[in-house]
Amino acid sequence: MENRHHTNKGRILLGMVLIGIGVLYAFDFFRILPNIHTWIFSWGSLFLLIGVVNMASKRRPLVALVFIAAGIYFYVQQFLF
């Protein structure tokens, strides 16, 4: 029963992240937040999403931290250079 709870938690988190991405994409479409698609559809976002979902599932927290660190690295590289 506990396994099912962790799976549902990860699915709920993934659903919330996808809804958030959709809302941000709509803001970009209506020019409320222009150029937000460069943040949403980037390698940094993909790695952060994978890391957060892995962290929520608590299967491999070290792997999740590596993905989150890689995502942060890509964002820092994109915005500072």
The first five atom37 places (N, CA, C, CB, O) and aatype in JSON, in Angstrom:
{
  "aatype": [12, 6, 2, 1, 8, 8, 16, 2, 11, 7, 1, 9, 10, 10, 7, 12, 19, 10, 9, 7, 9, 7, 19, 10, 18, 0, 13, 3, 13, 13, 1, 9, 10, 14, 2, 9, 8, 16, 17, 9, 13, 15, 17, 7, 15, 10, 13, 10, 10, 9, 7, 19, 19, 2, 12, 0, 15, 11, 1, 1, 14, 10, 19, 0, 10, 19, 13, 9, 0, 0, 7, 9, 18, 13, 18, 19, 5, 5, 13, 10, 13],
  "atom_mask": [
    [1, 1, 1, 1, 1],
    [1, 1, 1, 1, 1],
    [1, 1, 1, 1, 1],
    [1, 1, 1, 1, 1],
    [1, 1, 1, 1, 1],
    [1, 1, 1, 1, 1],
    [1, 1, 1, 1, 1],
    [1, 1, 1, 1, 1],
    [1, 1, 1, 1, 1],
    [1, 1, 1, 0, 1],
    [1, 1, 1, 1, 1],
    [1, 1, 1, 1, 1],
    [1, 1, 1, 1, 1],
    [1, 1, 1, 1, 1],
    [1, 1, 1, 0, 1],
    [1, 1, 1, 1, 1],
    [1, 1, 1, 1, 1],
    [1, 1, 1, 1, 1],
    [1, 1, 1, 1, 1],
    [1, 1, 1, 0, 1],
    [1, 1, 1, 1, 1],
    [1, 1, 1, 0, 1],
    [1, 1, 1, 1, 1],
    [1, 1, 1, 1, 1],
    [1, 1, 1, 1, 1],
    [1, 1, 1, 1, 1],
    [1, 1, 1, 1, 1],
    [1, 1, 1, 1, 1],
    [1, 1, 1, 1, 1],
    [1, 1, 1, 1, 1],
    [1, 1, 1, 1, 1],
    [1, 1, 1, 1, 1],
    [1, 1, 1, 1, 1],
    [1, 1, 1, 1, 1],
    [1, 1, 1, 1, 1],
    [1, 1, 1, 1, 1],
    [1, 1, 1, 1, 1],
    [1, 1, 1, 1, 1],
    [1, 1, 1, 1, 1],
    [1, 1, 1, 1, 1],
    [1, 1, 1, 1, 1],
    [1, 1, 1, 1, 1],
    [1, 1, 1, 1, 1],
    [1, 1, 1, 0, 1],
    [1, 1, 1, 1, 1],
    [1, 1, 1, 1, 1],
    [1, 1, 1, 1, 1],
    [1, 1, 1, 1, 1],
    [1, 1, 1, 1, 1],
    [1, 1, 1, 1, 1],
    [1, 1, 1, 0, 1],
    [1, 1, 1, 1, 1],
    [1, 1, 1, 1, 1],
    [1, 1, 1, 1, 1],
    [1, 1, 1, 1, 1],
    [1, 1, 1, 1, 1],
    [1, 1, 1, 1, 1],
    [1, 1, 1, 1, 1],
    [1, 1, 1, 1, 1],
    [1, 1, 1, 1, 1],
    [1, 1, 1, 1, 1],
    [1, 1, 1, 1, 1],
    [1, 1, 1, 1, 1],
    [1, 1, 1, 1, 1],
    [1, 1, 1, 1, 1],
    [1, 1, 1, 1, 1],
    [1, 1, 1, 1, 1],
    [1, 1, 1, 1, 1],
    [1, 1, 1, 1, 1],
    [1, 1, 1, 1, 1],
    [1, 1, 1, 0, 1],
    [1, 1, 1, 1, 1],
    [1, 1, 1, 1, 1],
    [1, 1, 1, 1, 1],
    [1, 1, 1, 1, 1],
    [1, 1, 1, 1, 1],
    [1, 1, 1, 1, 1],
    [1, 1, 1, 1, 1],
    [1, 1, 1, 1, 1],
    [1, 1, 1, 1, 1],
    [1, 1, 1, 1, 1]
  ],
  "atom_positions": [
    [[0.81, -1.19, 0.0], [0.0, 0.0, 0.0], [0.86, 1.27, 0.0], [-0.93, -0.01, 1.2], [0.51, 2.27, -0.62]],
    [[1.98, 1.2, 0.71], [2.86, 2.36, 0.77], [3.45, 2.68, -0.61], [3.98, 2.12, 1.78], [3.6, 3.86, -0.95]],
    [[3.78, 1.68, -1.39], [4.31, 1.88, -2.73], [3.34, 2.67, -3.59], [4.62, 0.55, -3.39], [3.75, 3.55, -4.36]],
    [[2.07, 2.37, -3.47], [1.06, 3.05, -4.26], [0.99, 4.53, -3.88], [-0.31, 2.39, -4.07], [0.8, 5.39, -4.74]],
    [[1.14, 4.82, -2.6], [1.11, 6.21, -2.15], [2.25, 7.02, -2.78], [1.2, 6.28, -0.61], [2.03, 8.15, -3.22]],
    [[3.46, 6.46, -2.83], [4.59, 7.16, -3.44], [4.36, 7.37, -4.93], [5.89, 6.4, -3.2], [4.71, 8.42, -5.47]],
    [[3.8, 6.37, -5.6], [3.54, 6.49, -7.04], [2.52, 7.58, -7.3], [3.05, 5.16, -7.61], [2.7, 8.37, -8.23]],
    [[1.47, 7.65, -6.51], [0.46, 8.68, -6.7], [1.02, 10.06, -6.41], [-0.75, 8.41, -5.81], [0.66, 11.03, -7.09]],
    [[1.88, 10.17, -5.43], [2.48, 11.47, -5.11], [3.32, 11.98, -6.28], [3.36, 11.36, -3.85], [3.26, 13.16, -6.63]],
    [[4.09, 11.09, -6.89], [4.88, 11.47, -8.05], [4.02, 11.86, -9.24], [0.0, 0.0, 0.0], [4.35, 12.8, -9.96]],
    [[2.93, 11.15, -9.44], [2.03, 11.46, -10.54], [1.33, 12.79, -10.32], [0.99, 10.35, -10.72], [1.15, 13.57, -11.25]],
    [[0.93, 13.06, -9.09], [0.29, 14.33, -8.79], [1.27, 15.48, -9.02], [-0.23, 14.34, -7.33], [0.89, 16.51, -9.58]],
    [[2.5, 15.31, -8.58], [3.51, 16.34, -8.79], [3.77, 16.57, -10.27], [4.8, 15.97, -8.07], [3.87, 17.71, -10.72]],
    [[3.89, 15.49, -11.02], [4.11, 15.61, -12.46], [2.93, 16.33, -13.12], [4.31, 14.23, -13.09], [3.14, 17.18, -13.99]],
    [[1.72, 16.0, -12.72], [0.54, 16.67, -13.26], [0.53, 18.16, -12.95], [0.0, 0.0, 0.0], [0.18, 18.98, -13.8]],
    [[0.91, 18.5, -11.73], [0.95, 19.92, -11.35], [2.02, 20.66, -12.14], [1.21, 20.06, -9.85], [1.81, 21.81, -12.55]],
    [[3.16, 20.03, -12.36], [4.22, 20.66, -13.14], [3.77, 20.87, -14.58], [5.51, 19.81, -13.09], [4.02, 21.93, -15.17]],
    [[3.12, 19.88, -15.15], [2.64, 20.01, -16.53], [1.57, 21.09, -16.65], [2.08, 18.67, -17.03], [1.55, 21.83, -17.64]],
    [[0.69, 21.19, -15.68], [-0.31, 22.26, -15.69], [0.37, 23.62, -15.58], [-1.34, 22.07, -14.53], [0.0, 24.56, -16.27]],
    [[1.37, 23.72, -14.71], [2.12, 24.97, -14.58], [2.82, 25.36, -15.87], [0.0, 0.0, 0.0], [2.83, 26.53, -16.24]],
    [[3.39, 24.38, -16.56], [4.04, 24.66, -17.84], [3.01, 25.15, -18.85], [4.77, 23.4, -18.38], [3.28, 26.07, -19.62]],
    [[1.85, 24.53, -18.85], [0.78, 24.96, -19.76], [0.33, 26.39, -19.48], [0.0, 0.0, 0.0], [0.09, 27.15, -20.41]],
    [[0.21, 26.74, -18.22], [-0.19, 28.1, -17.86], [0.88, 29.1, -18.31], [-0.43, 28.22, -16.33], [0.56, 30.16, -18.86]],
    [[2.14, 28.77, -18.08], [3.22, 29.66, -18.51], [3.27, 29.79, -20.03], [4.56, 29.16, -18.0], [3.54, 30.87, -20.56]],
    [[3.0, 28.69, -20.73], [2.98, 28.75, -22.19], [1.82, 29.62, -22.68], [2.86, 27.33, -22.79], [1.95, 30.34, -23.67]],
    [[0.68, 29.55, -21.98], [-0.45, 30.42, -22.33], [-0.09, 31.89, -22.09], [-1.7, 30.04, -21.5], [-0.45, 32.75, -22.89]],
    [[0.63, 32.17, -21.0], [1.07, 33.55, -20.76], [1.98, 34.03, -21.88], [1.81, 33.64, -19.42], [1.9, 35.19, -22.28]],
    [[2.83, 33.16, -22.39], [3.69, 33.52, -23.5], [2.86, 33.77, -24.76], [4.74, 32.42, -23.76], [3.12, 34.71, -25.5]],
    [[1.88, 32.92, -24.98], [1.04, 33.06, -26.17], [0.28, 34.38, -26.17], [0.05, 31.89, -26.26], [0.16, 35.02, -27.22]],
    [[-0.22, 34.79, -25.02], [-0.97, 36.04, -24.92], [-0.08, 37.24, -24.61], [-2.04, 35.91, -23.86], [-0.59, 38.33, -24.33]],
    [[1.22, 37.06, -24.65], [2.22, 38.11, -24.44], [2.16, 38.73, -23.05], [2.05, 39.19, -25.49], [2.51, 39.9, -22.87]],
    [[1.7, 37.95, -22.07], [1.72, 38.43, -20.69], [3.15, 38.32, -20.15], [0.73, 37.62, -19.8], [3.65, 39.24, -19.51]],
    [[3.79, 37.19, -20.4], [5.21, 36.99, -20.08], [5.92, 36.58, -21.37], [5.39, 35.9, -18.96], [6.03, 35.39, -21.66]],
    [[6.41, 37.54, -22.14], [7.04, 37.18, -23.42], [8.35, 36.42, -23.22], [7.3, 38.43, -24.24], [9.05, 36.61, -22.23]],
    [[8.65, 35.57, -24.15], [9.87, 34.75, -24.2], [9.99, 33.76, -23.05], [11.07, 35.64, -24.21], [11.1, 33.34, -22.71]],
    [[8.89, 33.39, -22.44], [8.94, 32.41, -21.36], [9.23, 31.02, -21.93], [7.62, 32.4, -20.56], [9.7, 30.14, -21.21]],
    [[8.95, 30.82, -23.22], [9.19, 29.5, -23.82], [10.67, 29.15, -23.84], [8.64, 29.47, -25.24], [11.02, 27.97, -23.89]],
    [[11.55, 30.14, -23.8], [12.98, 29.82, -23.74], [13.36, 29.22, -22.4], [13.81, 31.08, -24.01], [14.33, 28.48, -22.32]],
    [[12.61, 29.53, -21.35], [12.85, 28.93, -20.04], [12.2, 27.57, -19.93], [12.34, 29.84, -18.94], [12.77, 26.63, -19.38]],
    [[10.97, 27.47, -20.47], [10.21, 26.23, -20.31], [10.83, 25.1, -21.12], [8.75, 26.44, -20.74], [11.05, 24.0, -20.6]],
    [[11.12, 25.36, -22.36], [11.63, 24.32, -23.26], [13.15, 24.42, -23.38], [10.97, 24.43, -24.64], [13.68, 24.81, -24.43]],
    [[13.83, 24.07, -22.29], [15.29, 24.09, -22.3], [15.79, 22.84, -21.58], [15.84, 25.39, -21.64], [15.03, 22.15, -20.9]],
    [[17.09, 22.58, -21.73], [17.67, 21.42, -21.07], [17.61, 21.56, -19.56], [19.12, 21.21, -21.51], [17.4, 20.58, -18.85]],
    [[17.79, 22.78, -19.07], [17.73, 23.0, -17.64], [16.38, 22.63, -17.05], [0.0, 0.0, 0.0], [16.3, 22.02, -15.99]],
    [[15.32, 23.01, -17.75], [13.97, 22.67, -17.28], [13.74, 21.17, -17.28], [12.92, 23.37, -18.14], [13.13, 20.63, -16.36]],
    [[14.21, 20.52, -18.31], [14.03, 19.07, -18.4], [14.74, 18.36, -17.25], [14.56, 18.54, -19.74], [14.17, 17.49, -16.61]],
    [[15.98, 18.74, -16.98], [16.72, 18.13, -15.88], [16.09, 18.44, -14.53], [18.17, 18.6, -15.91], [16.02, 17.58, -13.66]],
    [[15.64, 19.68, -14.35], [14.98, 20.03, -13.09], [13.69, 19.24, -12.9], [14.68, 21.53, -13.04], [13.41, 18.77, -11.8]],
    [[12.91, 19.08, -13.95], [11.67, 18.32, -13.88], [11.94, 16.86, -13.51], [10.92, 18.39, -15.21], [11.27, 16.31, -12.64]],
    [[12.92, 16.26, -14.15], [13.27, 14.87, -13.84], [13.76, 14.76, -12.4], [14.36, 14.34, -14.81], [13.39, 13.82, -11.69]],
    [[14.56, 15.7, -11.96], [15.07, 15.67, -10.59], [13.98, 15.85, -9.55], [0.0, 0.0, 0.0], [13.99, 15.16, -8.53]],
    [[13.05, 16.75, -9.79], [11.97, 16.99, -8.83], [11.04, 15.78, -8.76], [11.18, 18.25, -9.21], [10.61, 15.39, -7.67]],
    [[10.72, 15.2, -9.9], [9.86, 14.01, -9.89], [10.56, 12.85, -9.19], [9.46, 13.6, -11.33], [9.93, 12.12, -8.43]],
    [[11.84, 12.66, -9.44], [12.59, 11.61, -8.74], [12.68, 11.88, -7.25], [14.0, 11.47, -9.32], [12.6, 10.95, -6.44]],
    [[12.83, 13.14, -6.87], [12.89, 13.47, -5.45], [11.55, 13.2, -4.78], [13.3, 14.94, -5.26], [11.51, 12.76, -3.63]],
    [[10.46, 13.46, -5.48], [9.13, 13.22, -4.91], [8.86, 11.73, -4.75], [8.05, 13.85, -5.78], [8.18, 11.31, -3.82]],
    [[9.39, 10.93, -5.67], [9.16, 9.48, -5.58], [10.05, 8.83, -4.54], [9.38, 8.83, -6.92], [9.78, 7.72, -4.1]],
    [[11.12, 9.5, -4.13], [12.05, 9.04, -3.09], [12.67, 7.68, -3.4], [11.33, 8.97, -1.75], [13.03, 6.93, -2.49]],
    [[12.79, 7.36, -4.66], [13.44, 6.11, -5.02], [14.94, 6.24, -4.98], [13.0, 5.65, -6.39], [15.63, 5.42, -4.37]],
    [[15.45, 7.26, -5.61], [16.91, 7.48, -5.69], [17.18, 8.97, -5.46], [17.49, 7.0, -7.07], [17.29, 9.72, -6.43]],
    [[17.3, 9.38, -4.22], [17.49, 10.81, -3.97], [18.82, 11.35, -4.5], [17.4, 11.08, -2.5], [18.89, 12.53, -4.85]],
    [[19.85, 10.53, -4.56], [21.13, 11.0, -5.07], [21.04, 11.3, -6.57], [22.23, 9.96, -4.8], [21.58, 12.3, -7.04]],
    [[20.36, 10.44, -7.3], [20.16, 10.67, -8.74], [19.33, 11.94, -8.94], [19.47, 9.45, -9.41], [19.6, 12.72, -9.85]],
    [[18.33, 12.13, -8.1], [17.5, 13.32, -8.2], [18.34, 14.57, -7.97], [16.36, 13.27, -7.19], [18.17, 15.56, -8.69]],
    [[19.22, 14.54, -6.99], [20.07, 15.71, -6.73], [21.03, 15.98, -7.88], [20.87, 15.49, -5.44], [21.33, 17.14, -8.18]],
    [[21.5, 14.94, -8.53], [22.38, 15.12, -9.7], [21.61, 15.81, -10.83], [22.95, 13.76, -10.18], [22.13, 16.72, -11.47]],
    [[20.37, 15.37, -11.08], [19.56, 15.99, -12.13], [19.25, 17.45, -11.77], [18.25, 15.2, -12.35], [19.31, 18.32, -12.64]],
    [[18.92, 17.72, -10.52], [18.62, 19.09, -10.11], [19.87, 19.96, -10.26], [18.11, 19.13, -8.65], [19.78, 21.11, -10.71]],
    [[21.02, 19.44, -9.88], [22.28, 20.2, -10.02], [22.58, 20.47, -11.49], [23.45, 19.43, -9.38], [23.03, 21.56, -11.84]],
    [[22.33, 19.48, -12.35], [22.56, 19.7, -13.79], [21.61, 20.76, -14.33], [22.39, 18.38, -14.56], [22.02, 21.59, -15.15]],
    [[20.37, 20.74, -13.9], [19.41, 21.75, -14.34], [19.81, 23.15, -13.9], [0.0, 0.0, 0.0], [19.71, 24.11, -14.66]],
    [[20.25, 23.25, -12.66], [20.71, 24.55, -12.16], [21.94, 25.01, -12.93], [21.01, 24.48, -10.64], [22.07, 26.2, -13.24]],
    [[22.84, 24.09, -13.23], [24.03, 24.44, -14.01], [23.65, 25.02, -15.38], [24.92, 23.2, -14.19], [24.21, 26.03, -15.8]],
    [[22.69, 24.38, -16.06], [22.28, 24.88, -17.37], [21.63, 26.25, -17.27], [21.33, 23.9, -18.03], [21.84, 27.11, -18.13]],
    [[20.82, 26.47, -16.22], [20.21, 27.79, -16.06], [21.25, 28.86, -15.75], [19.17, 27.75, -14.96], [21.2, 29.95, -16.31]],
    [[22.17, 28.55, -14.86], [23.22, 29.54, -14.54], [24.05, 29.86, -15.77], [24.13, 29.02, -13.39], [24.39, 31.01, -16.03]],
    [[24.38, 28.82, -16.53], [25.17, 29.02, -17.74], [24.4, 29.86, -18.75], [25.54, 27.66, -18.37], [24.99, 30.7, -19.44]],
    [[23.09, 29.66, -18.86], [22.28, 30.38, -19.82], [22.13, 31.86, -19.45], [20.91, 29.72, -19.94], [22.16, 32.72, -20.33]],
    [[21.98, 32.16, -18.18], [21.68, 33.52, -17.77], [22.9, 34.36, -17.44], [20.78, 33.5, -16.61], [22.82, 35.59, -17.47]],
    [[24.02, 33.72, -17.12], [25.19, 34.5, -16.8], [26.12, 34.74, -17.99], [25.95, 33.82, -15.71], [26.87, 35.71, -18.02]],
    [[26.05, 33.84, -18.97], [26.98, 33.98, -20.1], [26.26, 34.25, -21.37], [27.82, 32.75, -20.26], [26.89, 34.39, -22.42]]
  ]
}
